[in-house]
Amino acid sequence: MAQSDTVTRILDTAEVLFAERGFAETSLRNITSKARVNLAAVNYHFGSKKALIQAVFARYLDPFSQRFHSALDELEARYEGRDIPLEVLLETMATTVLTVPAERNSLKVFMRLLGLAYSQAQGHLRRYIQQQYGDVFSRFTELVRRATPDLPDAERFWRLHFMLGTVIFTLSGLDALRDIAEKDYHQHVSVRDLVRRLRPVVVAAMNAPLPDEKDIEHHADTVAH
């Protein structure tokens, strides 16, 4: 088997198992058994499980980062120094997110991996993502800040993460949602249809009135007791 075929097989298997079971629950032996390679091959090509996890994310995030930078370049040129509307920023991000996994028919896997990156990512993965891709995410966040000047920074942080959680949950459960839509509502839903339905929801969430701080404090006290 050629070297590139071995690497591809290991990566293909690892990303599916990580998405299904999580990082901690997936051992290198699980991966080598399913990929039909020996442990020495994984150690030779990647060196460690940490490096393999990072390589799985790099397959998606390298092209995503490049394309998202290019898309933001085009937007900034089009708006010539004016603030880019929030809806346009979110649509651009969604379109870019969809293009990379669509080439490999693995949108569900990509979304589940993103969810794992937030919910059970170890320190090394957070550091890796920040070091390798922090510039594009910081750039996007700054453009969102300009598009939502009335939002305090902390509130904007929460809303962006609520938005991301909504998108990940929806797209990682794509098959189940399609089945429900077809059986219960006789609708055939494409990924693009879902994105169009999601867009007004997340835009409205980002633009929602600020919560009353007193209500938040009262709720926190109620939960604590």
MDAnalysis code that builds the backbone (N, CA, C; Angstrom):
import MDAnalysis as mda
import numpy as np

u = mda.Universe.empty(675, n_residues=225, atom_resindex=np.repeat(np.arange(225), 3), trajectory=True)
u.add_TopologyAttr("name", ["N", "CA", "C"] * 225)
u.add_TopologyAttr("resid", np.arange(1, 226))
u.add_TopologyAttr("resname", ["MET", "ALA", "GLN", "SER", "ASP", "THR", "VAL", "THR", "ARG", "ILE", "LEU", "ASP", "THR", "ALA", "GLU", "VAL", "LEU", "PHE", "ALA", "GLU", "ARG", "GLY", "PHE", "ALA", "GLU", "THR", "SER", "LEU", "ARG", "ASN", "ILE", "THR", "SER", "LYS", "ALA", "ARG", "VAL", "ASN", "LEU", "ALA", "ALA", "VAL", "ASN", "TYR", "HIS", "PHE", "GLY", "SER", "LYS", "LYS", "ALA", "LEU", "ILE", "GLN", "ALA", "VAL", "PHE", "ALA", "ARG", "TYR", "LEU", "ASP", "PRO", "PHE", "SER", "GLN", "ARG", "PHE", "HIS", "SER", "ALA", "LEU", "ASP", "GLU", "LEU", "GLU", "ALA", "ARG", "TYR", "GLU", "GLY", "ARG", "ASP", "ILE", "PRO", "LEU", "GLU", "VAL", "LEU", "LEU", "GLU", "THR", "MET", "ALA", "THR", "THR", "VAL", "LEU", "THR", "VAL", "PRO", "ALA", "GLU", "ARG", "ASN", "SER", "LEU", "LYS", "VAL", "PHE", "MET", "ARG", "LEU", "LEU", "GLY", "LEU", "ALA", "TYR", "SER", "GLN", "ALA", "GLN", "GLY", "HIS", "LEU", "ARG", "ARG", "TYR", "ILE", "GLN", "GLN", "GLN", "TYR", "GLY", "ASP", "VAL", "PHE", "SER", "ARG", "PHE", "THR", "GLU", "LEU", "VAL", "ARG", "ARG", "ALA", "THR", "PRO", "ASP", "LEU", "PRO", "ASP", "ALA", "GLU", "ARG", "PHE", "TRP", "ARG", "LEU", "HIS", "PHE", "MET", "LEU", "GLY", "THR", "VAL", "ILE", "PHE", "THR", "LEU", "SER", "GLY", "LEU", "ASP", "ALA", "LEU", "ARG", "ASP", "ILE", "ALA", "GLU", "LYS", "ASP", "TYR", "HIS", "GLN", "HIS", "VAL", "SER", "VAL", "ARG", "ASP", "LEU", "VAL", "ARG", "ARG", "LEU", "ARG", "PRO", "VAL", "VAL", "VAL", "ALA", "ALA", "MET", "ASN", "ALA", "PRO", "LEU", "PRO", "ASP", "GLU", "LYS", "ASP", "ILE", "GLU", "HIS", "HIS", "ALA", "ASP", "THR", "VAL", "ALA", "HIS"])
u.atoms.positions = np.array([
    [0.838, -1.194, 0.000],
    [0.000, 0.000, 0.000],
    [0.880, 1.253, 0.000],
    [0.598, 2.243, -0.840],
    [1.394, 3.453, -0.902],
    [1.278, 4.230, 0.400],
    [2.304, 5.040, 0.684],
    [2.304, 5.813, 1.927],
    [1.088, 6.708, 2.023],
    [0.735, 7.416, 0.948],
    [-0.404, 8.332, 0.991],
    [-1.705, 7.578, 1.263],
    [-1.828, 6.371, 0.725],
    [-3.017, 5.560, 0.979],
    [-3.109, 5.167, 2.445],
    [-1.977, 4.853, 3.054],
    [-1.968, 4.485, 4.464],
    [-2.398, 5.659, 5.331],
    [-1.839, 6.823, 5.061],
    [-2.182, 8.023, 5.830],
    [-3.669, 8.346, 5.683],
    [-4.164, 8.280, 4.453],
    [-5.578, 8.573, 4.204],
    [-6.480, 7.591, 4.927],
    [-6.128, 6.329, 4.893],
    [-6.940, 5.314, 5.561],
    [-6.978, 5.550, 7.066],
    [-5.841, 5.867, 7.644],
    [-5.785, 6.133, 9.085],
    [-6.636, 7.358, 9.431],
    [-6.497, 8.426, 8.657],
    [-7.247, 9.647, 8.924],
    [-8.749, 9.442, 8.737],
    [-9.144, 8.763, 7.674],
    [-10.558, 8.491, 7.424],
    [-11.175, 7.715, 8.585],
    [-10.454, 6.704, 9.040],
    [-10.958, 5.875, 10.131],
    [-10.986, 6.648, 11.434],
    [-9.930, 7.387, 11.712],
    [-9.835, 8.128, 12.972],
    [-10.944, 9.163, 13.096],
    [-11.210, 9.903, 12.024],
    [-12.214, 10.954, 12.148],
    [-13.607, 10.379, 12.392],
    [-13.923, 9.262, 11.764],
    [-15.227, 8.638, 11.985],
    [-15.343, 8.122, 13.417],
    [-14.312, 7.434, 13.902],
    [-14.362, 6.896, 15.262],
    [-14.356, 8.002, 16.307],
    [-13.571, 9.038, 16.093],
    [-13.583, 10.167, 17.027],
    [-14.968, 10.800, 17.079],
    [-15.593, 10.989, 15.911],
    [-16.917, 11.605, 15.862],
    [-17.970, 10.731, 16.536],
    [-17.840, 9.415, 16.398],
    [-18.827, 8.499, 16.978],
    [-18.636, 8.288, 18.475],
    [-17.364, 8.174, 18.913],
    [-17.097, 7.752, 20.291],
    [-16.492, 8.836, 21.170],
    [-15.884, 9.844, 20.564],
    [-15.152, 10.833, 21.337],
    [-13.663, 10.531, 21.326],
    [-12.875, 11.489, 21.777],
    [-11.426, 11.349, 21.735],
    [-10.914, 10.350, 22.770],
    [-11.349, 10.534, 24.015],
    [-10.828, 9.681, 25.094],
    [-11.238, 8.227, 24.909],
    [-12.446, 8.007, 24.373],
    [-12.987, 6.647, 24.253],
    [-12.445, 5.899, 23.042],
    [-11.761, 6.590, 22.160],
    [-11.209, 5.953, 20.962],
    [-9.715, 5.739, 21.149],
    [-9.289, 4.507, 21.152],
    [-7.869, 4.201, 21.318],
    [-7.197, 4.047, 19.959],
    [-5.894, 4.124, 19.957],
    [-5.157, 3.897, 18.718],
    [-5.386, 2.478, 18.203],
    [-5.565, 1.528, 19.120],
    [-5.829, 0.149, 18.689],
    [-7.195, 0.031, 18.008],
    [-8.194, 0.794, 18.485],
    [-9.485, 0.826, 17.785],
    [-9.288, 1.277, 16.338],
    [-8.480, 2.318, 16.185],
    [-8.263, 2.912, 14.859],
    [-7.483, 1.957, 13.958],
    [-6.403, 1.391, 14.475],
    [-5.587, 0.506, 13.645],
    [-6.346, -0.752, 13.250],
    [-7.174, -1.255, 14.160],
    [-7.949, -2.459, 13.852],
    [-8.927, -2.201, 12.718],
    [-9.654, -1.067, 12.817],
    [-10.663, -0.767, 11.792],
    [-10.020, -0.345, 10.472],
    [-8.879, 0.331, 10.561],
    [-8.180, 0.779, 9.341],
    [-7.342, -0.321, 8.716],
    [-7.177, -1.426, 9.451],
    [-6.378, -2.561, 8.995],
    [-4.926, -2.162, 8.703],
    [-4.369, -1.441, 9.679],
    [-2.953, -1.099, 9.638],
    [-2.370, -1.449, 11.005],
    [-1.059, -1.497, 11.111],
    [-0.468, -1.792, 12.410],
    [-0.145, -0.506, 13.167],
    [0.067, -0.665, 14.458],
    [0.315, 0.496, 15.323],
    [1.577, 1.237, 14.914],
    [2.547, 0.492, 14.396],
    [3.796, 1.123, 13.964],
    [3.544, 2.149, 12.857],
    [2.538, 1.890, 11.995],
    [2.229, 2.825, 10.904],
    [1.721, 4.149, 11.456],
    [0.855, 4.075, 12.488],
    [0.341, 5.305, 13.105],
    [1.483, 6.076, 13.755],
    [2.321, 5.360, 14.495],
    [3.445, 6.019, 15.162],
    [4.412, 6.623, 14.148],
    [4.611, 5.933, 13.046],
    [5.540, 6.429, 12.024],
    [5.018, 7.705, 11.362],
    [3.732, 7.695, 10.993],
    [3.181, 8.831, 10.241],
    [2.758, 9.996, 11.128],
    [2.356, 9.714, 12.366],
    [1.821, 10.786, 13.217],
    [2.577, 10.962, 14.536],
    [3.155, 9.906, 15.053],
    [3.960, 10.019, 16.252],
    [3.218, 9.847, 17.558],
    [1.941, 10.267, 17.598],
    [1.171, 10.167, 18.837],
    [-0.314, 10.339, 18.523],
    [-1.137, 9.992, 19.496],
    [-2.574, 10.181, 19.342],
    [-2.913, 11.665, 19.255],
    [-2.219, 12.490, 20.032],
    [-2.458, 13.937, 19.977],
    [-2.221, 14.475, 18.575],
    [-1.115, 14.064, 17.974],
    [-0.801, 14.532, 16.626],
    [-1.820, 14.025, 15.609],
    [-2.338, 12.825, 15.829],
    [-3.359, 12.280, 14.926],
    [-4.647, 13.091, 15.029],
    [-5.058, 13.435, 16.247],
    [-6.252, 14.263, 16.435],
    [-6.077, 15.598, 15.715],
    [-4.922, 16.200, 15.876],
    [-4.669, 17.486, 15.220],
    [-4.704, 17.346, 13.699],
    [-4.170, 16.241, 13.190],
    [-4.163, 16.021, 11.743],
    [-5.580, 15.850, 11.199],
    [-6.446, 15.212, 11.972],
    [-7.846, 15.054, 11.568],
    [-8.500, 16.429, 11.428],
    [-8.275, 17.317, 12.383],
    [-8.861, 18.659, 12.306],
    [-8.239, 19.470, 11.182],
    [-6.938, 19.285, 10.957],
    [-6.263, 20.062, 9.914],
    [-6.842, 19.774, 8.534],
    [-7.321, 18.555, 8.297],
    [-7.884, 18.216, 6.979],
    [-9.082, 19.095, 6.649],
    [-9.827, 19.502, 7.689],
    [-10.961, 20.390, 7.468],
    [-10.573, 21.860, 7.628],
    [-9.831, 22.151, 8.683],
    [-9.612, 23.546, 9.037],
    [-8.584, 24.247, 8.160],
    [-7.642, 23.513, 7.574],
    [-6.695, 24.160, 6.646],
    [-7.424, 24.761, 5.444],
    [-8.198, 23.967, 4.703],
    [-8.907, 24.575, 3.567],
    [-9.976, 25.573, 4.004],
    [-10.641, 25.301, 5.152],
    [-11.647, 26.258, 5.632],
    [-11.009, 27.607, 5.913],
    [-9.883, 27.610, 6.611],
    [-9.213, 28.855, 6.959],
    [-8.810, 29.639, 5.716],
    [-8.237, 28.953, 4.750],
    [-7.815, 29.623, 3.515],
    [-9.002, 30.232, 2.780],
    [-10.081, 29.461, 2.671],
    [-11.246, 29.942, 1.926],
    [-11.982, 31.050, 2.675],
    [-12.012, 30.931, 3.999],
    [-12.717, 31.953, 4.774],
    [-11.955, 33.280, 4.712],
    [-10.639, 33.234, 4.784],
    [-9.846, 34.454, 4.617],
    [-10.139, 35.082, 3.251],
    [-10.168, 34.274, 2.214],
    [-10.431, 34.791, 0.860],
    [-11.828, 35.393, 0.773],
    [-12.809, 34.712, 1.386],
    [-14.187, 35.215, 1.360],
    [-14.298, 36.539, 2.104],
    [-13.596, 36.658, 3.233],
    [-13.622, 37.917, 3.988],
    [-12.891, 39.017, 3.231],
    [-11.826, 38.658, 2.526],
    [-11.137, 39.640, 1.670],
    [-12.114, 40.219, 0.640],
    [-12.886, 39.349, 0.007],
    [-13.849, 39.791, -1.004],
    [-14.919, 40.684, -0.394],
    [-15.400, 40.329, 0.800],
    [-16.414, 41.151, 1.457],
    [-15.861, 42.539, 1.798],
    [-14.663, 42.580, 2.341],
    [-14.088, 43.870, 2.723],
    [-13.845, 44.747, 1.493],
    [-13.461, 44.126, 0.390],
    [-13.276, 44.893, -0.848],
    [-14.612, 45.421, -1.357],
    [-15.655, 44.584, -1.235],
    [-16.973, 44.986, -1.719],
    [-17.554, 46.140, -0.899],
    [-17.357, 46.102, 0.411],
    [-17.964, 47.118, 1.291],
    [-17.058, 48.331, 1.495],
    [-15.828, 48.286, 0.995],
    [-14.939, 49.451, 0.927],
    [-14.884, 50.239, 2.239],
    [-14.571, 49.554, 3.325],
    [-14.401, 50.225, 4.600],
    [-15.662, 50.363, 5.429],
    [-16.828, 50.120, 4.821],
    [-18.083, 50.167, 5.588],
    [-18.251, 48.871, 6.380],
    [-19.026, 48.949, 7.459],
    [-19.288, 47.759, 8.251],
    [-20.091, 46.744, 7.429],
    [-19.670, 45.502, 7.476],
    [-20.364, 44.437, 6.739],
    [-21.564, 43.987, 7.570],
    [-22.768, 43.933, 6.991],
    [-23.958, 43.519, 7.768],
    [-23.795, 42.131, 8.371],
    [-24.373, 41.944, 9.540],
    [-24.275, 40.672, 10.244],
    [-24.789, 39.513, 9.394],
    [-25.920, 39.722, 8.702],
    [-26.494, 38.637, 7.899],
    [-25.517, 38.180, 6.821],
    [-24.797, 39.125, 6.238],
    [-23.840, 38.801, 5.183],
    [-22.664, 38.015, 5.759],
    [-22.186, 38.427, 6.922],
    [-21.082, 37.716, 7.568],
    [-21.470, 36.274, 7.887],
    [-22.668, 36.100, 8.447],
    [-23.103, 34.757, 8.834],
    [-23.351, 33.883, 7.611],
    [-23.896, 34.457, 6.568],
    [-24.120, 33.699, 5.326],
    [-22.787, 33.273, 4.718],
    [-21.811, 34.164, 4.745],
    [-20.492, 33.848, 4.203],
    [-19.828, 32.729, 4.992],
    [-19.921, 32.806, 6.320],
    [-19.346, 31.750, 7.139],
    [-20.028, 30.413, 6.864],
    [-21.363, 30.420, 6.790],
    [-22.097, 29.177, 6.545],
    [-21.724, 28.575, 5.200],
    [-21.641, 29.400, 4.189],
    [-21.288, 28.916, 2.847],
    [-19.900, 28.297, 2.844],
    [-18.960, 28.947, 3.535],
    [-17.596, 28.427, 3.586],
    [-17.529, 27.126, 4.373],
    [-18.246, 27.063, 5.477],
    [-18.283, 25.840, 6.283],
    [-18.789, 24.667, 5.457],
    [-19.775, 24.913, 4.607],
    [-20.379, 23.830, 3.833],
    [-19.503, 23.352, 2.678],
    [-18.659, 24.221, 2.146],
    [-17.920, 23.840, 0.942],
    [-16.873, 22.770, 1.209],
    [-16.219, 22.825, 2.369],
    [-15.108, 21.901, 2.623],
    [-15.587, 20.464, 2.818],
    [-16.480, 20.193, 3.798],
    [-16.906, 18.797, 3.967],
    [-17.778, 18.296, 2.828],
    [-18.432, 19.213, 2.109],
    [-19.277, 18.779, 0.995],
    [-18.456, 18.060, -0.063],
    [-17.182, 18.420, -0.174],
    [-16.325, 17.784, -1.172],
    [-16.057, 16.321, -0.828],
    [-16.224, 15.987, 0.447],
    [-15.949, 14.615, 0.872],
    [-17.192, 13.942, 1.445],
    [-18.333, 14.567, 1.294],
    [-19.600, 14.009, 1.772],
    [-19.543, 13.665, 3.267],
    [-18.956, 14.563, 4.044],
    [-18.768, 14.257, 5.460],
    [-19.175, 15.424, 6.364],
    [-20.262, 16.089, 6.027],
    [-20.702, 17.239, 6.820],
    [-21.022, 16.836, 8.251],
    [-21.721, 15.697, 8.411],
    [-22.074, 15.240, 9.764],
    [-20.841, 15.025, 10.617],
    [-19.852, 14.360, 10.037],
    [-18.623, 14.075, 10.779],
    [-17.931, 15.379, 11.169],
    [-17.844, 16.309, 10.238],
    [-17.211, 17.601, 10.498],
    [-17.911, 18.324, 11.640],
    [-19.238, 18.344, 11.626],
    [-19.988, 19.038, 12.673],
    [-19.811, 18.366, 14.030],
    [-19.788, 17.043, 14.036],
    [-19.595, 16.337, 15.309],
    [-18.200, 16.589, 15.861],
    [-17.221, 16.643, 14.975],
    [-15.867, 16.945, 15.419],
    [-15.783, 18.358, 16.000],
    [-16.463, 19.297, 15.366],
    [-16.486, 20.659, 15.904],
    [-17.130, 20.680, 17.286],
    [-18.219, 19.924, 17.429],
    [-18.864, 19.841, 18.733],
    [-17.935, 19.269, 19.784],
    [-17.181, 18.235, 19.413],
    [-16.226, 17.640, 20.349],
    [-15.114, 18.618, 20.695],
    [-14.727, 19.438, 19.728],
    [-13.661, 20.409, 19.981],
    [-14.053, 21.363, 21.099],
    [-15.348, 21.613, 21.241],
    [-15.825, 22.499, 22.308],
    [-16.163, 21.736, 23.580],
    [-16.769, 20.572, 23.436],
    [-17.297, 19.885, 24.614],
    [-16.282, 19.012, 25.338],
    [-15.348, 18.399, 24.608],
    [-14.398, 17.515, 25.292],
    [-12.974, 17.649, 24.776],
    [-12.684, 18.811, 24.202],
    [-11.331, 19.009, 23.681],
    [-10.326, 19.109, 24.819],
    [-9.215, 18.405, 24.651],
    [-8.134, 18.513, 25.619],
    [-7.357, 19.797, 25.357],
    [-6.523, 20.176, 26.317],
    [-5.789, 21.426, 26.207],
    [-4.957, 21.523, 24.953],
    [-4.346, 20.401, 24.546],
    [-3.466, 20.448, 23.370],
    [-4.249, 20.813, 22.113],
    [-5.531, 20.371, 22.015],
    [-6.315, 20.668, 20.822],
    [-6.747, 22.127, 20.814],
    [-7.154, 22.638, 21.959],
    [-7.506, 24.065, 22.034],
    [-6.310, 24.923, 21.639],
    [-5.135, 24.589, 22.186],
    [-3.928, 25.366, 21.859],
    [-3.604, 25.260, 20.377],
    [-3.742, 24.065, 19.823],
    [-3.448, 23.853, 18.412],
    [-4.377, 24.690, 17.525],
    [-5.677, 24.637, 17.808],
    [-6.640, 25.387, 17.002],
    [-6.384, 26.889, 17.118],
    [-6.088, 27.352, 18.340],
    [-5.821, 28.777, 18.536],
    [-4.562, 29.210, 17.793],
    [-3.513, 28.400, 17.888],
    [-2.251, 28.758, 17.239],
    [-2.347, 28.721, 15.713],
    [-3.029, 27.708, 15.189],
    [-3.065, 27.508, 13.741],
    [-4.154, 28.317, 13.044],
    [-5.284, 28.514, 13.740],
    [-6.443, 29.102, 13.056],
    [-7.040, 30.299, 13.800],
    [-6.377, 30.712, 14.871],
    [-6.910, 31.817, 15.663],
    [-7.047, 33.104, 14.878],
    [-6.177, 33.308, 13.878],
    [-6.221, 34.568, 13.137],
    [-7.516, 34.733, 12.355],
    [-7.988, 33.665, 11.713],
    [-9.215, 33.802, 10.921],
    [-10.434, 33.949, 11.820],
    [-10.446, 33.241, 12.959],
    [-11.587, 33.376, 13.867],
    [-11.589, 34.750, 14.547],
    [-10.408, 35.270, 14.862],
    [-10.318, 36.613, 15.439],
    [-10.771, 37.667, 14.430],
    [-10.407, 37.455, 13.189],
    [-10.820, 38.394, 12.138],
    [-12.333, 38.414, 12.001],
    [-12.947, 37.226, 11.979],
    [-14.400, 37.135, 11.874],
    [-15.071, 37.772, 13.090],
    [-14.556, 37.502, 14.281],
    [-15.134, 38.062, 15.501],
    [-15.066, 39.584, 15.498],
    [-13.974, 40.143, 14.998],
    [-13.841, 41.594, 14.928],
    [-14.867, 42.189, 13.957],
    [-15.103, 41.521, 12.833],
    [-16.111, 42.009, 11.884],
    [-17.517, 41.909, 12.481],
    [-17.763, 40.845, 13.246],
    [-19.054, 40.724, 13.934],
    [-19.192, 41.831, 14.980],
    [-18.099, 42.152, 15.661],
    [-18.140, 43.237, 16.657],
    [-18.543, 44.549, 16.003],
    [-17.998, 44.824, 14.841],
    [-18.341, 46.066, 14.142],
    [-19.795, 46.055, 13.678],
    [-20.293, 44.864, 13.354],
    [-21.685, 44.759, 12.884],
    [-22.686, 44.803, 14.034],
    [-22.217, 44.592, 15.265],
    [-23.111, 44.598, 16.439],
    [-22.525, 45.514, 17.509],
    [-22.407, 46.821, 17.218],
    [-21.714, 47.732, 18.132],
    [-22.415, 47.918, 19.477],
    [-23.703, 47.625, 19.545],
    [-24.436, 47.833, 20.791],
    [-24.311, 46.666, 21.768],
    [-23.712, 45.569, 21.315],
    [-23.574, 44.412, 22.191],
    [-22.308, 44.539, 23.039],
    [-22.401, 44.357, 24.351],
    [-21.176, 44.272, 25.158],
    [-20.350, 43.065, 24.719],
    [-19.047, 43.141, 24.899],
    [-18.169, 42.064, 24.436],
    [-18.541, 40.712, 25.039],
    [-18.838, 40.689, 26.331],
    [-19.183, 39.422, 26.985],
    [-20.466, 38.841, 26.408],
    [-21.449, 39.691, 26.142],
    [-22.717, 39.212, 25.582],
    [-22.507, 38.691, 24.163],
    [-21.670, 39.379, 23.413],
    [-21.385, 38.919, 22.050],
    [-20.703, 37.549, 22.080],
    [-19.797, 37.349, 23.020],
    [-19.139, 36.050, 23.175],
    [-20.178, 34.951, 23.385],
    [-21.114, 35.165, 24.321],
    [-22.119, 34.143, 24.597],
    [-22.996, 33.881, 23.380],
    [-23.407, 34.934, 22.715],
    [-24.315, 34.752, 21.584],
    [-23.635, 34.029, 20.415],
    [-22.371, 34.329, 20.188],
    [-21.651, 33.606, 19.137],
    [-21.562, 32.119, 19.462],
    [-21.352, 31.785, 20.717],
    [-21.255, 30.375, 21.090],
    [-22.627, 29.697, 21.090],
    [-23.676, 30.430, 21.454],
    [-25.028, 29.869, 21.333],
    [-25.341, 29.593, 19.864],
    [-24.948, 30.530, 19.000],
    [-25.173, 30.373, 17.566],
    [-24.424, 29.152, 17.040],
    [-23.149, 29.033, 17.434],
    [-22.349, 27.895, 16.984],
    [-22.956, 26.583, 17.460],
    [-23.412, 26.551, 18.713],
    [-24.039, 25.347, 19.239],
    [-25.279, 24.960, 18.457],
    [-26.082, 25.955, 18.078],
    [-27.291, 25.696, 17.293],
    [-26.943, 25.092, 15.933],
    [-25.948, 25.666, 15.281],
    [-25.544, 25.190, 13.954],
    [-24.984, 23.766, 14.040],
    [-24.116, 23.520, 15.028],
    [-23.509, 22.188, 15.168],
    [-24.578, 21.148, 15.463],
    [-25.483, 21.453, 16.394],
    [-26.539, 20.501, 16.749],
    [-27.410, 20.189, 15.533],
    [-27.762, 21.210, 14.777],
    [-28.649, 21.025, 13.631],
    [-27.985, 20.211, 12.529],
    [-26.758, 20.577, 12.162],
    [-26.115, 19.924, 11.026],
    [-25.531, 18.559, 11.375],
    [-25.176, 18.341, 12.646],
    [-24.680, 17.015, 13.021],
    [-25.818, 16.005, 13.114],
    [-27.052, 16.498, 13.291],
    [-28.215, 15.612, 13.312],
    [-29.019, 15.687, 12.027],
    [-28.321, 15.966, 10.938],
    [-28.963, 16.231, 9.656],
    [-29.873, 15.094, 9.189],
    [-29.404, 13.866, 9.271],
    [-30.196, 12.731, 8.774],
    [-31.505, 12.586, 9.545],
    [-31.431, 12.691, 10.870],
    [-32.636, 12.559, 11.690],
    [-33.626, 13.677, 11.387],
    [-33.133, 14.896, 11.235],
    [-34.016, 16.020, 10.933],
    [-34.674, 15.865, 9.560],
    [-33.925, 15.369, 8.602],
    [-34.492, 15.136, 7.271],
    [-35.593, 14.088, 7.330],
    [-35.352, 13.025, 8.099],
    [-36.364, 11.969, 8.229],
    [-37.645, 12.513, 8.847],
    [-37.510, 13.307, 9.900],
    [-38.683, 13.886, 10.564],
    [-39.432, 14.807, 9.611],
    [-38.698, 15.663, 8.912],
    [-39.333, 16.606, 7.982],
    [-40.091, 15.870, 6.885],
    [-39.495, 14.771, 6.402],
    [-40.137, 14.038, 5.308],
    [-41.352, 13.248, 5.789],
    [-41.221, 12.556, 6.920],
    [-42.309, 11.705, 7.405],
    [-43.467, 12.505, 7.998],
    [-43.140, 13.539, 8.776],
    [-44.186, 14.283, 9.484],
    [-44.733, 15.469, 8.695],
    [-43.886, 16.072, 7.836],
    [-44.324, 17.298, 7.154],
    [-44.219, 17.193, 5.630],
    [-43.828, 16.024, 5.126],
    [-43.748, 15.783, 3.682],
    [-42.861, 16.810, 2.978],
    [-41.746, 17.136, 3.640],
    [-40.794, 18.087, 3.071],
    [-39.463, 17.392, 2.818],
    [-38.927, 17.597, 1.628],
    [-37.577, 17.114, 1.334],
    [-36.632, 18.285, 1.540],
    [-35.734, 18.159, 2.520],
    [-34.902, 19.285, 2.947],
    [-33.442, 19.041, 2.565],
    [-32.863, 19.995, 1.854],
    [-31.439, 19.927, 1.527],
    [-30.652, 20.691, 2.587],
    [-29.334, 20.538, 2.543],
    [-28.488, 21.282, 3.479],
    [-28.663, 22.776, 3.267],
    [-28.762, 23.189, 2.015],
    [-28.944, 24.621, 1.727],
    [-30.272, 25.123, 2.286],
    [-31.307, 24.290, 2.223],
    [-32.595, 24.675, 2.810],
    [-32.448, 24.920, 4.310],
    [-31.719, 24.012, 4.970],
    [-31.521, 24.159, 6.414],
    [-30.778, 25.446, 6.737],
    [-29.762, 25.754, 5.959],
    [-29.002, 26.983, 6.195],
    [-29.893, 28.204, 6.027],
    [-30.747, 28.183, 5.006],
    [-31.665, 29.315, 4.801],
    [-32.635, 29.459, 5.967],
    [-33.058, 28.330, 6.546],
    [-33.956, 28.388, 7.703],
    [-33.221, 28.824, 8.970],
    [-31.973, 28.425, 9.079],
    [-31.183, 28.788, 10.254],
    [-30.827, 30.275, 10.280],
    [-30.566, 30.834, 9.117],
    [-30.032, 32.198, 9.053],
    [-30.881, 33.222, 9.801],
    [-32.203, 33.319, 9.548],
    [-32.967, 34.334, 10.292],
    [-33.024, 34.066, 11.788],
    [-32.934, 32.788, 12.167],
    [-32.973, 32.446, 13.598],
    [-31.726, 32.953, 14.299],
    [-30.551, 32.671, 13.724],
    [-29.313, 33.078, 14.393],
    [-29.117, 34.592, 14.311],
    [-29.553, 35.216, 13.216],
    [-29.458, 36.672, 13.127],
    [-30.339, 37.325, 14.188],
    [-31.552, 36.794, 14.351],
    [-32.460, 37.337, 15.376],
    [-31.879, 37.137, 16.772],
    [-31.230, 35.992, 16.992],
    [-30.625, 35.742, 18.300],
    [-29.487, 36.724, 18.574],
    [-28.677, 37.003, 17.565],
    [-27.576, 37.948, 17.742],
    [-28.084, 39.368, 17.991],
    [-29.242, 39.698, 17.422],
    [-29.794, 41.055, 17.537],
    [-30.855, 41.187, 18.622],
    [-31.073, 40.139, 19.410],
    [-32.112, 40.176, 20.437],
    [-31.793, 41.239, 21.493],
    [-32.832, 41.771, 22.164],
    [-32.590, 42.756, 23.230],
    [-31.696, 42.164, 24.315],
    [-30.932, 43.014, 24.954],
    [-30.063, 42.561, 26.029],
    [-30.898, 42.068, 27.204],
    [-30.474, 40.987, 27.848],
    [-31.207, 40.513, 29.022],
    [-31.054, 41.486, 30.184],
    [-32.059, 41.505, 31.030],
    [-32.007, 42.346, 32.218],
    [-31.061, 41.700, 33.229],
    [-30.043, 42.460, 33.654],
    [-29.053, 41.910, 34.581],
    [-29.682, 41.457, 35.893],
    [-30.713, 42.161, 36.335],
    [-31.379, 41.782, 37.589],
    [-32.052, 40.424, 37.441],
    [-32.660, 40.188, 36.265],
    [-33.302, 38.888, 36.026],
    [-32.271, 37.770, 36.035],
    [-31.090, 38.021, 35.441],
    [-30.036, 37.017, 35.410],
    [-29.563, 36.698, 36.824],
    [-29.335, 37.761, 37.633],
    [-28.871, 37.547, 38.998],
    [-29.915, 36.801, 39.823],
    [-31.201, 37.168, 39.631],
    [-32.274, 36.501, 40.382],
    [-32.352, 35.025, 40.004],
    [-32.240, 34.743, 38.705],
    [-32.296, 33.343, 38.257],
    [-31.114, 32.554, 38.812],
    [-29.923, 33.173, 38.809],
    [-28.733, 32.489, 39.316],
    [-28.895, 32.180, 40.801],
    [-29.456, 33.136, 41.557],
    [-29.675, 32.903, 42.987],
    [-30.684, 31.786, 43.202],
    [-31.724, 31.743, 42.359],
    [-32.761, 30.712, 42.480],
    [-32.167, 29.331, 42.215],
    [-31.352, 29.220, 41.165],
    [-30.734, 27.935, 40.833],
    [-29.791, 27.488, 41.940],
    [-29.018, 28.451, 42.486],
    [-28.043, 28.116, 43.520],
    [-28.699, 27.567, 44.779],
    [-29.920, 28.033, 45.048],
    [-30.632, 27.563, 46.237],
    [-31.569, 26.412, 45.930],
])
